[in-house]
Amino acid sequence: MESKSFQLLEFHKVLNILSGFAMSEPGAHACRSITASDDIEAIKRNNLLYNQASEWLESSGFKLGSFISLDGFFNYLDSGNAVLDQDGLFALKTVLDKVSVLRESLDKYEDCGWDVLGATIFSFDWPQKAASGIERCLDQEGRLKDDSSPDLYAVRQEIRNIHQRCTKRVKDFVLKEGIGNFLQEDFMTISSDRYVLPLKVNYKNRLSGIIHDYSQTGETCYFEPMFLVETNNRLQELKREEREEEYKVLKYLTDLILQEREAVQACYDCLVAMDVLLAKIRLGKEYDGRVIDVMGDTNPHLIGARHPLLALQEDRVESVDVELLSEHKALIVSGGNAGGKTVCLKTIGLTAVMAYSGLPVPVEPGSRLPLWKNIFVVMGDEQSLEENVSTFTAQIHYLKDSWKDVNADTLYILDEFGAGTDPSQGAALAQGVIDELMKQDATVIAATHFPALKAYAMATKGARAASVLFDPSTKKPLYKLAYDQVGASIALEVARDNGLPEAILNRAEKYLLLDGSDTSAILDRLNSLAVDREREVEQAKRERNRLEKQLAGLEAKFQKERQKLLDDIQAKAQGIVKQWKADKISRKQAQKEMAGLREQLAVKGPQPRAASKAFSWEDIQPGVQIRYEAWDKVGTVLECNDRKKQAKVDINGVAMWVKAEHLAPLQGKAPQLTPGKSVYNESKEHTGLTMNIDLRGHRADEALSRLERFIDDALMRGASNLEIVHGRGTGALRREVHDFLKTYPAVKKFALANEERGGDGMTEVTLK
């Protein structure tokens, strides 16, 4: 895209505002350098990255904080034979610490599926040696630690010893000579890296020693007694040795960084990119913005779009819906002066550029855009007195220069094109331009006051007309678009609102009537109808939102009450089973109470939906899986009653009699047996109900727990025989199952199945 379009759409202003949300200078600079992408996959990835980062930020509350630029640091590092100083190393340490905290924060949410965000932060190797070396050698203030090297530790230790000796000797000297009154201060100080006494100037000739300097007031001289000369000379030697050892440490750390140069650079780049990403999120929150879908083959559809700059500056900005249908390639907007036509055009263009740049835009969910790889803008007064070019000529030059790049991936914005010449010729030229742009499959968004171009928009295939609306009573703009109609220019009303003398306006109205071209009455009527329609649409939207919220509340209440009922029934059923197992009630009594619970659940269940097609009675057979529409649950038919046309259905452990008209097929879904799921059938080899469970794939403790619940359930249903599938394998699970069955009081006998029925992979059980 060309820079002039960015300038006219004021994209640079958005980037400047974005940079203000960055936490660092390098992040702000990177914000100002953002450009639009023409790669749809890159745009989709940026959108996904934005959404994942927003979720992560909401969950973690991560704070980035500021950091300094390392551009000069890397330039110096690459200059050759460079040795970094403590300030440079401390700046790098700050960056590495922040990246480490960033990684740790995201690592806590590794199960959230934020793959794109994770790839951004973990895509590079961690500079382990450099980070460890800097952490070991630098303290929290950026100074080299004593234990950075053994030699440095030894030198600094000797310097500290000298300081202690000097302090003691000076105190002894002052007391012995009785010169406390000679000193300006009662302590020793340092001047030119030498220990000295702050002596009052009046007494400088009373003692033997060397004067190194005077204070700014001239009342104090810094005096070195002779007994400290030799000690200070040794101190100078140690200071030189300290600098040499510090240089060795700095050289060592620099070498470590050079060894991991790419990883260190990647850490810094990651931090800058994260600063930019978080700035985008802050920008989005500022005006309730979001990234929008960009698709390769779609029509522009912006819902509730607001101009980004206006949305940032004003508390309330009117939104506009922009939509081109599949059969349209041009949108021609007409209507009153100062009614928002230019703002509408800029909103479309700026929104597109921001969307391609990975920035959030102030639109409603569901908005989408195609990918326009070229955006050209003809807007405003482009005349140049220096180049002797008029507005019209400048537009023609721009159109000529850009024409070679026009194709199906082009958006062309025309604001009052042709207005700088004769209206009839300008309108004809504008129509010709739009015709050719549509012929090349480009998308055109135009604003006009030309009556001929308004008629063209209504009559031309591929073009769609839209009008900015104004209040019929006050003539004030509403900043709304009404589609498939044209609007009046209301120039006289705008002039009146802006204080033009009434005499001029009266004469203008007379000339307009004489000209015979006053169609304002018809257009006013169209505008009034459109305003009424927009109000009805808004009212319908509000009513729909209200009903949707009410429906959501009712559904939540239903689910809550339904779950409460199921939990209550389940708790009562478990209590009955516990009482039976504890021999507090008989098996017959337990079955009777369970039947009562099933009846209670059936009575309280919701009524079935009449719209669903029922099974025919012939389709309902024992062992068949069906759907019970009242609960929208899948169950298995246990028994059938031909006289009453009812089926006994098991649904998640609850068996009940259901009328045939309340049952429906599975809509083509084949029943599947999953490990641990019970199925029921009438066995040909046994009398009574036979139930089956598959324990394969489970650990022994889990399998036995499932088996115990299964047998309890079978007893409640009155089953006589069980089939337990445990598989062959090593035989370990089979032995655990048999040991369990030996001790279970309700088991009459059990044995391995014959080979036709599974052999030693299945155990058949007969209950008492």
C-alpha positions in Angstrom: 0.0 0.0 0.0 1.2 3.5 -0.8 2.1 6.0 2.0 -0.3 8.7 0.7 -3.3 6.5 1.5 -2.0 6.0 5.0 -1.5 9.8 5.4 -5.0 10.6 4.1 -6.6 8.0 6.3 -4.6 9.3 9.3 -3.1 5.9 10.1 0.0 7.6 11.5 -2.2 9.3 14.2 -3.5 5.9 15.3 0.1 4.6 15.6 1.1 7.7 17.6 -1.7 7.0 20.0 -0.8 3.4 20.2 2.8 4.2 21.0 1.5 6.1 24.1 0.2 2.8 25.5 3.6 1.2 25.2 5.7 0.8 28.4 9.1 1.4 26.9 10.8 3.6 24.3 11.7 0.7 22.0 8.1 -0.5 22.3 6.8 2.9 21.4 9.2 3.1 18.4 8.0 -0.3 17.2 4.4 0.8 17.5 5.1 3.8 15.3 6.7 1.5 12.7 3.8 -0.9 12.3 2.7 -1.5 8.7 -0.2 -3.3 7.1 0.3 -6.8 5.9 -0.9 -8.3 2.6 -0.5 -11.9 3.8 -3.9 -13.3 4.9 -2.3 -16.1 7.0 -0.1 -13.6 8.8 -3.2 -11.4 9.5 -5.1 -14.4 10.9 -2.1 -15.4 13.0 -1.9 -11.8 14.4 -5.6 -11.9 15.3 -5.2 -15.2 17.0 -2.2 -13.9 18.9 -4.2 -10.8 20.0 -7.1 -12.9 21.3 -4.9 -15.4 23.1 -2.9 -12.6 24.7 -6.1 -10.9 25.8 -7.3 -14.0 27.5 -3.9 -14.7 29.2 -3.7 -11.1 30.4 -7.2 -11.3 31.9 -6.3 -14.5 33.7 -2.8 -13.6 34.9 -2.9 -9.9 35.4 0.7 -9.7 34.1 2.5 -6.4 34.3 5.3 -5.8 31.9 6.9 -2.6 33.2 9.4 -0.3 31.4 12.8 -1.2 30.1 15.5 0.7 28.2 16.5 0.3 24.5 19.3 -2.1 23.8 19.9 -1.0 20.2 23.1 0.9 21.2 24.1 -2.1 23.3 24.0 -4.5 20.4 25.7 -2.0 18.0 28.6 -1.7 20.5 28.7 -5.5 21.1 29.0 -6.1 17.4 31.7 -3.4 16.9 34.6 -5.9 17.6 36.8 -6.4 20.6 34.1 -4.7 22.8 34.0 -5.2 26.5 30.6 -4.3 28.1 30.6 -2.1 31.2 28.5 -2.7 34.3 25.7 -0.4 33.1 25.3 -2.3 29.8 25.3 -5.6 31.6 22.7 -4.3 34.1 20.4 -3.2 31.3 20.7 -6.6 29.7 20.0 -8.2 33.1 16.8 -6.2 33.4 15.6 -7.4 30.0 16.5 -11.0 30.7 14.7 -10.9 34.1 11.5 -9.6 32.5 11.6 -12.3 29.8 12.1 -14.9 32.4 9.1 -13.6 34.4 7.1 -13.5 31.2 7.8 -17.1 30.4 7.1 -18.3 33.9 3.7 -16.4 33.8 2.6 -18.1 30.6 4.0 -21.5 31.7 1.4 -21.6 34.4 -1.3 -21.6 31.8 0.2 -24.2 29.5 -3.0 -26.2 29.4 -5.1 -23.3 28.1 -4.3 -23.9 24.4 -2.6 -20.6 23.7 -0.4 -22.1 21.1 0.3 -19.0 19.0 1.2 -16.9 22.1 3.3 -19.7 23.4 5.2 -20.0 20.1 5.9 -16.3 20.3 7.4 -16.4 23.7 9.1 -19.9 23.6 10.2 -20.0 20.0 13.9 -19.2 20.8 16.5 -20.8 23.0 17.1 -19.3 26.4 20.6 -17.8 26.8 21.4 -19.9 29.8 25.1 -19.2 30.1 24.8 -15.5 29.7 21.8 -15.2 32.0 23.5 -17.4 34.7 26.8 -15.5 34.5 25.1 -12.1 34.8 23.0 -13.3 37.7 26.0 -14.6 39.5 28.2 -11.6 39.0 25.9 -8.6 39.2 23.9 -7.5 42.3 20.5 -5.8 42.4 22.1 -2.4 41.9 24.2 -3.5 38.9 27.5 -3.6 40.7 30.0 -6.5 40.4 29.8 -8.8 43.3 32.9 -9.5 45.4 32.6 -13.2 44.6 32.5 -12.7 40.8 36.1 -14.1 40.8 38.5 -15.3 43.6 41.1 -12.6 42.7 38.5 -9.8 42.8 37.3 -11.1 46.2 40.9 -11.1 47.6 41.6 -7.6 46.4 38.4 -6.1 47.8 38.9 -7.9 51.0 42.4 -6.3 51.4 41.0 -2.9 50.5 38.4 -3.3 53.3 41.2 -4.3 55.7 43.1 -1.1 54.8 40.0 0.9 55.5 39.7 -0.6 58.9 43.4 0.0 59.7 43.3 3.6 58.5 40.2 4.3 60.6 41.8 3.0 63.7 45.1 4.8 63.1 43.4 8.1 62.4 41.4 7.9 65.6 44.5 7.1 67.6 46.4 9.9 66.0 43.6 12.5 66.7 43.4 11.4 70.3 47.1 11.3 70.9 47.9 14.7 69.3 44.7 16.3 70.7 43.8 17.8 67.4 40.0 17.2 67.5 39.4 21.0 67.4 41.6 21.2 64.2 39.2 19.0 62.2 36.2 20.4 60.4 34.5 17.0 60.8 35.2 14.2 63.2 35.7 11.5 60.6 38.1 10.5 57.9 37.2 11.1 54.2 38.6 10.3 50.7 40.0 12.7 48.2 41.6 11.5 44.9 41.2 7.9 46.1 43.4 8.6 49.2 42.4 8.7 52.8 42.6 12.3 54.2 41.5 14.4 57.1 39.1 17.4 56.7 41.4 20.0 58.4 40.4 23.6 59.1 42.4 25.9 57.0 43.7 27.9 60.1 45.5 24.8 61.3 47.1 23.6 58.0 50.6 24.6 59.1 50.3 23.0 62.5 50.8 19.4 61.3 53.2 17.6 58.9 51.5 16.1 55.8 50.3 16.8 52.3 47.3 19.0 51.3 45.5 17.5 48.3 42.6 19.8 47.8 40.3 22.5 49.3 36.5 22.6 49.7 34.5 25.0 47.6 34.1 27.4 50.5 37.8 27.4 51.1 37.4 26.8 54.8 38.5 23.1 54.7 41.6 21.5 53.3 41.9 17.8 52.7 45.1 16.9 54.6 47.0 13.6 54.3 49.2 13.0 57.4 52.6 11.5 56.7 51.8 8.3 58.5 49.0 7.6 55.9 51.2 8.1 52.9 52.5 4.6 52.6 49.1 3.1 53.3 47.5 5.3 50.7 50.1 4.3 48.2 49.3 0.6 48.8 45.6 1.5 48.4 46.3 2.9 44.9 48.0 -0.3 43.9 45.0 -2.3 45.2 42.6 0.0 43.3 44.5 -0.7 40.1 44.4 -4.4 40.8 40.7 -4.2 41.5 40.1 -2.5 38.1 42.1 -5.2 36.3 40.1 -8.0 38.0 36.8 -6.2 37.2 37.9 -5.9 33.6 38.5 -9.6 33.5 35.1 -10.4 34.8 33.4 -8.0 32.3 35.4 -9.5 29.5 34.3 -13.0 30.6 30.6 -11.9 30.7 30.9 -10.2 27.3 32.3 -13.5 25.8 29.4 -15.4 27.2 26.9 -13.0 25.6 28.7 -13.2 22.3 28.5 -17.0 22.4 24.7 -16.7 22.7 24.3 -13.5 20.7 21.2 -14.7 18.7 19.4 -15.9 21.8 20.1 -12.7 23.7 18.8 -10.7 20.7 15.7 -12.9 20.5 14.9 -12.2 24.2 15.1 -8.5 23.6 13.0 -8.7 20.4 10.4 -10.8 22.2 10.1 -8.2 25.0 9.6 -5.4 22.5 7.0 -7.5 20.6 5.2 -8.2 23.8 5.2 -4.5 24.7 3.6 -3.8 21.3 1.1 -6.6 21.8 0.0 -5.3 25.2 -0.2 -1.8 23.9 -2.7 -3.1 21.2 -4.7 -4.7 23.9 -4.8 -1.4 25.9 -5.9 0.4 22.8 -8.7 -2.1 22.2 -9.9 -1.6 25.8 -9.9 2.1 25.3 -12.7 2.1 22.8 -14.1 -1.5 23.2 -12.3 -2.6 20.1 -11.6 -6.1 18.7 -9.7 -7.7 15.9 -11.9 -8.7 13.0 -11.9 -11.5 10.6 -10.1 -10.9 7.3 -11.1 -13.5 4.6 -9.9 -14.1 1.1 -13.3 -14.3 -0.5 -16.0 -12.2 1.3 -17.9 -9.0 1.1 -17.1 -6.1 3.5 -19.5 -6.2 6.4 -18.8 -3.8 9.3 -21.3 -3.8 12.2 -21.5 -0.8 14.5 -18.2 0.7 13.1 -16.9 3.9 14.6 -14.1 6.0 13.4 -11.1 5.0 15.6 -9.8 8.5 16.1 -13.2 9.9 17.0 -13.9 6.9 19.3 -10.7 7.7 21.2 -11.5 11.5 21.5 -15.2 11.5 22.2 -17.3 9.7 24.8 -20.1 8.9 22.4 -19.6 8.4 18.6 -22.4 7.3 16.3 -21.7 4.0 14.7 -22.4 3.0 11.1 -23.1 -0.3 9.5 -21.3 -0.9 6.2 -22.3 -3.7 4.0 -21.8 -4.6 0.3 -23.8 -7.6 -0.9 -22.2 -10.3 -3.1 -23.6 -8.7 -6.3 -22.2 -5.2 -5.5 -18.7 -3.9 -6.0 -19.4 -0.2 -5.5 -21.0 1.8 -2.7 -22.0 5.3 -3.5 -22.9 7.5 -0.5 -24.9 10.7 -0.8 -26.8 13.0 1.5 -26.4 16.2 3.5 -23.3 18.3 3.9 -21.6 17.6 7.3 -23.7 14.5 7.5 -20.8 12.1 7.9 -20.1 10.9 4.3 -16.3 11.6 4.6 -16.2 10.1 8.1 -17.9 7.0 6.7 -15.3 6.6 3.9 -12.4 7.2 6.3 -13.9 4.7 8.8 -14.0 2.0 6.1 -10.5 2.7 4.9 -8.8 3.2 8.3 -10.6 0.1 9.7 -9.2 -2.0 6.9 -5.6 -0.7 7.3 -5.8 -1.3 11.1 -7.2 -4.8 10.6 -4.4 -5.7 8.2 -1.9 -4.3 10.8 -3.2 -6.5 13.6 -4.8 -3.7 15.5 -8.2 -3.8 17.3 -10.9 -1.7 15.7 -14.1 -0.3 17.3 -16.7 -2.6 15.6 -19.2 -5.1 16.9 -18.7 -8.9 16.8 -19.5 -10.5 13.5 -17.7 -7.9 11.4 -15.5 -9.0 8.5 -13.4 -7.6 5.6 -11.9 -9.0 2.5 -8.1 -8.6 2.0 -7.5 -5.4 -0.1 -3.8 -5.5 -0.9 -4.0 -2.0 -2.4 -6.0 0.9 -1.0 -6.1 4.1 -3.0 -7.7 7.3 -1.7 -8.8 10.4 -3.5 -9.9 12.8 -0.7 -9.7 16.5 0.1 -8.2 19.5 -1.7 -5.1 18.3 -3.4 -4.2 21.4 -5.4 -0.6 22.7 -5.3 0.2 26.3 -6.1 3.9 25.6 -6.3 3.4 23.0 -9.0 0.5 24.9 -10.6 -1.8 22.0 -10.2 -5.6 22.4 -9.4 -7.7 20.1 -7.3 -9.2 18.4 -10.3 -5.8 18.0 -12.1 -4.3 16.6 -9.0 -7.0 14.0 -8.8 -6.5 13.1 -12.4 -2.8 12.7 -11.9 -3.3 10.4 -8.9 -5.8 8.3 -10.7 -3.5 7.9 -13.7 -0.5 7.0 -11.6 -2.4 4.4 -9.6 -4.4 2.9 -12.4 -1.8 0.3 -13.3 -2.0 -1.3 -9.9 -5.8 -1.6 -9.8 -7.1 -5.2 -9.6 -9.5 -7.5 -7.7 -7.5 -6.9 -4.5 -8.0 -3.1 -4.6 -10.1 -0.7 -2.6 -10.6 2.7 -4.2 -12.0 5.5 -2.1 -13.4 8.5 -4.0 -14.5 11.5 -1.9 -16.2 14.0 -4.2 -14.2 12.9 -7.2 -14.8 15.3 -10.1 -16.1 18.1 -7.9 -13.4 20.5 -9.1 -14.9 21.0 -12.6 -18.2 21.4 -14.4 -20.8 19.3 -12.5 -22.2 17.5 -15.6 -18.7 16.6 -16.9 -17.4 15.8 -13.4 -20.3 13.4 -12.8 -19.9 11.7 -16.2 -16.2 11.3 -15.5 -16.9 9.8 -12.1 -19.4 7.3 -13.6 -16.8 6.3 -16.2 -14.1 5.8 -13.5 -16.5 3.7 -11.3 -17.5 1.7 -14.3 -13.9 0.8 -15.2 -13.0 0.1 -11.6 -15.9 -2.4 -11.2 -14.9 -3.9 -14.6 -11.5 -4.7 -13.1 -13.3 -6.2 -10.0 -12.0 -3.5 -7.6 -14.1 -2.4 -4.7 -15.2 1.3 -4.8 -16.5 3.4 -1.9 -17.5 6.9 -3.1 -19.2 10.0 -1.7 -21.0 12.5 -4.0 -23.4 15.4 -4.3 -23.8 14.9 -8.1 -27.5 14.2 -8.9 -26.4 12.2 -12.0 -24.1 10.0 -9.8 -27.0 9.4 -7.4 -29.2 8.2 -10.2 -26.3 6.1 -11.5 -26.0 4.4 -8.1 -29.7 3.4 -8.1 -29.8 2.2 -11.7 -26.4 0.5 -12.3 -25.9 -3.2 -11.8 -23.0 -3.8 -9.3 -23.5 -0.5 -7.6 -25.4 0.1 -4.4 -26.7 3.5 -3.2 -26.7 4.7 0.4 -27.7 7.9 2.1 -26.6 9.5 5.3 -29.7 10.3 7.4 -30.7 13.5 9.1 -33.4 14.3 11.6 -36.6 15.3 9.6 -37.6 18.0 12.2 -34.2 19.6 13.0 -32.3 18.8 9.8 -29.4 17.7 12.1 -27.3 14.7 10.8 -27.9 11.3 12.5 -24.7 9.8 11.1 -26.6 6.7 10.0 -26.6 5.0 6.6 -29.8 4.0 4.8 -29.2 1.6 1.9 -30.7 1.5 -1.5 -31.7 5.1 -1.6 -30.2 8.6 -2.2 -30.2 11.7 -0.1 -30.5 15.4 -0.5 -27.5 17.6 0.0 -29.3 20.2 2.3 -26.6 22.8 1.5 -28.9 25.7 2.4 -29.8 24.2 5.8 -26.1 23.7 6.6 -25.4 27.3 5.5 -28.2 28.6 7.7 -26.9 26.6 10.7 -23.5 28.1 10.2 -24.8 31.7 10.3 -25.0 32.7 6.7 -27.2 35.9 6.3 -30.8 35.1 5.8 -31.1 37.4 2.8 -28.5 35.3 0.9 -30.4 32.1 1.7 -33.7 33.5 0.6 -32.3 34.5 -2.8 -30.6 31.1 -3.1 -34.0 29.3 -2.5 -35.6 31.5 -5.2 -32.9 30.6 -7.7 -33.3 26.9 -6.8 -37.0 27.1 -7.6 -36.4 28.9 -10.9 -33.9 26.3 -11.9 -36.5 23.6 -11.4 -34.0 21.2 -9.9 -35.3 21.2 -6.3 -36.1 17.6 -5.5 -35.7 18.2 -1.8 -39.4 17.3 -1.0 -39.1 13.9 -2.5 -35.7 13.2 -0.9 -37.0 14.5 2.5 -39.8 12.0 2.3 -37.4 9.2 1.5 -35.2 10.3 4.4 -38.2 10.4 6.8 -39.2 6.9 5.8 -35.6 5.6 6.2 -35.3 7.2 9.7 -38.6 5.5 10.7 -37.3 2.2 9.4 -34.0 2.6 11.3 -35.9 3.3 14.5 -38.0 0.3 14.0 -34.9 -1.8 13.3 -33.2 -0.5 16.4 -36.3 -1.2 18.5 -36.5 -4.7 17.0 -32.8 -5.3 17.9 -33.4 -4.1 21.5 -36.4 -6.4 21.8 -34.4 -9.3 20.4 -31.6 -8.7 22.9 -34.1 -8.5 25.7 -35.7 -11.8 24.7 -32.3 -13.5 24.2 -31.3 -12.4 27.7 -34.6 -13.6 29.1 -34.2 -17.0 27.3 -30.7 -17.4 28.6 -31.9 -16.7 32.1 -34.7 -19.2 31.8 -32.4 -21.9 30.3 -29.9 -21.3 33.1 -32.7 -21.6 35.7 -34.1 -24.8 34.0 -30.6 -26.4 34.0 -30.0 -25.5 37.6 -33.4 -26.9 38.7 -33.0 -30.0 36.5 -29.5 -30.7 37.9 -30.8 -30.2 41.4 -33.6 -32.7 40.8 -31.3 -35.3 39.3 -28.8 -34.9 42.2 -31.6 -35.3 44.7 -32.9 -38.5 43.0 -29.4 -39.9 42.7 -28.7 -39.2 46.4 -31.9 -40.9 47.4 -31.1 -43.9 45.1 -27.7 -44.2 46.6 -29.2 -44.1 50.1 -31.6 -47.0 49.2 -28.7 -49.1 47.9 -26.7 -48.4 51.1 -29.7 -49.4 53.2 -30.1 -52.7 51.2 -26.3 -53.5 51.4 -26.5 -52.9 55.2 -29.5 -55.4 55.4 -31.7 -52.6 56.7 -34.3 -53.2 54.0 -35.1 -56.2 51.8 -34.3 -56.5 48.2 -37.9 -56.3 47.3 -38.4 -53.2 49.4 -35.4 -51.6 47.7 -36.7 -52.3 44.3 -40.1 -50.9 45.3 -38.5 -47.6 46.5 -36.3 -47.3 43.4 -39.4 -47.7 41.3 -41.1 -44.9 43.2 -38.1 -42.7 42.5 -38.3 -43.4 38.8 -42.0 -42.5 38.8 -41.3 -39.3 40.6 -38.6 -38.4 38.1 -40.9 -39.2 35.2 -43.7 -37.0 36.6 -41.4 -34.0 37.2 -39.7 -34.2 33.8 -40.5 -31.7 31.1 -43.2 -32.5 28.5 -41.9 -33.9 25.2 -41.6 -31.7 22.2 -44.5 -32.4 19.8 -42.6 -31.4 16.7 -40.3 -34.4 16.7 -41.1 -37.5 14.7 -41.9 -40.5 16.9 -40.7 -44.1 16.4 -43.1 -46.5 14.9 -44.0 -49.2 17.4 -42.3 -51.8 15.1 -38.9 -49.9 15.4 -38.9 -50.3 19.2 -37.3 -53.5 20.3 -35.3 -54.6 23.4 -31.7 -53.7 23.1 -32.3 -50.8 20.7 -30.8 -47.4 21.5 -33.3 -44.5 21.2 -33.6 -40.8 22.2 -36.0 -39.7 24.9 -37.0 -36.2 23.7 -38.3 -34.9 27.0 -34.7 -35.0 28.4 -32.9 -35.1 25.0 -31.0 -38.1 26.3 -30.0 -41.4 24.7 -31.2 -44.6 26.4 -31.6 -48.4 25.8 -34.9 -50.2 25.5 -35.2 -52.9 28.2 -38.8 -54.2 27.7 -41.8 -53.5 25.5 -45.5 -53.6 26.4 -47.5 -54.2 23.2 -50.9 -53.6 24.8 -50.1 -50.1 26.2 -47.6 -49.2 23.5 -45.0 -48.4 26.1 -41.3 -49.2 26.4 -39.2 -49.6 29.5 -36.1 -47.4 28.8 -32.8 -47.2 30.7 -31.3 -43.6 30.7 -28.1 -43.2 32.6 -29.0 -45.7 35.2 -32.7 -44.6 35.5 -35.3 -47.0 34.1 -38.8 -45.9 33.3 -41.9 -46.7 31.2 -42.2 -44.2 28.3 -44.9 -43.9 25.6 -43.8 -44.6 22.1 -44.7 -41.2 20.8 -42.2 -39.7 23.2 -39.3 -41.6 21.7 -37.3 -40.7 18.6 -34.5 -42.4 16.5 -30.8 -41.5 17.0 -30.8 -39.6 13.6 -28.5 -42.1 12.0 -26.0 -42.4 14.9 -25.0 -46.0 15.3 -24.8 -47.3 18.9 -21.3 -47.9 20.2 -20.1 -49.9 23.1 -17.4 -48.1 25.2 -15.3 -49.6 27.9 -17.2 -49.7 31.2 -20.6 -49.0 29.6 -23.3 -51.4 30.4 -25.7 -52.8 27.8 -28.7 -55.0 28.5 -30.2 -57.9 26.5 -32.2 -61.0 26.9 -29.8 -63.9 26.8 -30.7 -67.0 24.8 -28.8 -69.3 27.2 -30.1 -67.9 30.5 -33.5 -67.1 31.8 -34.2 -63.6 33.0 -32.4 -60.3 32.2 -28.7 -60.5 31.4 -26.5 -57.4 31.8 -23.0 -56.9 30.4 -20.0 -54.8 31.4 -16.6 -54.3 29.7 -13.8 -53.7 32.1 -10.9 -53.8 29.6 -8.5 -50.9 29.6 -9.0 -50.1 33.4 -6.7 -50.5 36.3 -7.6 -53.2 38.8 -8.8 -50.8 41.6 -10.8 -48.7 39.1 -12.3 -51.9 37.5 -13.4 -53.3 40.8 -15.0 -50.1 41.8 -17.0 -50.0 38.5 -17.9 -53.7 39.0 -19.3 -53.1 42.4 -21.5 -50.3 41.2 -22.5 -52.4 38.2 -23.7 -55.4 40.4 -25.6 -53.1 42.7 -27.3 -51.6 39.7 -28.1 -55.0 38.2 -29.7 -56.1 41.5 -31.9 -53.1 41.5 -33.1 -53.9 38.0 -33.8 -57.5 38.8 -31.1 -59.0 36.6 -30.4 -62.7 37.0 -27.2 -63.1 35.0 -24.1 -61.0 34.4 -21.4 -61.1 31.7 -18.1 -59.5 32.8 -15.7 -58.9 29.9 -12.2 -58.6 31.4 -10.1 -59.9 28.4 -7.3 -62.4 28.4 -4.0 -60.4 28.7 -1.8 -61.5 31.6 -4.8 -62.8 33.6 -4.2 -60.3 36.4 -7.6 -58.5 35.9 -9.4 -61.8 35.7 -7.9 -63.0 39.0 -8.9 -59.7 40.7 -12.5 -60.0 39.4 -12.8 -63.6 40.6 -11.4 -62.8 44.0 -14.0 -60.0 44.3 -16.9 -62.3 43.2 -16.0 -64.9 45.8 -16.7 -62.4 48.6 -19.7 -60.7 47.1 -22.8 -61.9 49.0 -25.3 -61.6 46.1 -23.3 -63.8 43.7 -24.6 -67.4 43.5 -21.9 -68.7 41.2 -19.6 -67.7 38.4 -17.5 -69.4 35.7 -15.5 -68.6 32.6 -17.5 -68.5 29.4 -17.2 -71.2 26.7 -14.9 -70.5 23.7 -17.8 -69.5 21.5 -18.7 -66.7 24.0 -15.2 -65.4 24.8 -13.5 -68.2 26.7 -11.2 -67.0 29.5 -11.7 -63.4 28.4 -15.2 -63.3 29.9 -16.8 -64.5 33.2 -20.5 -65.4 33.5 -22.2 -64.7 36.8 -25.5 -66.0 38.3 -27.0 -63.8 41.0 -29.0 -65.1 44.0 
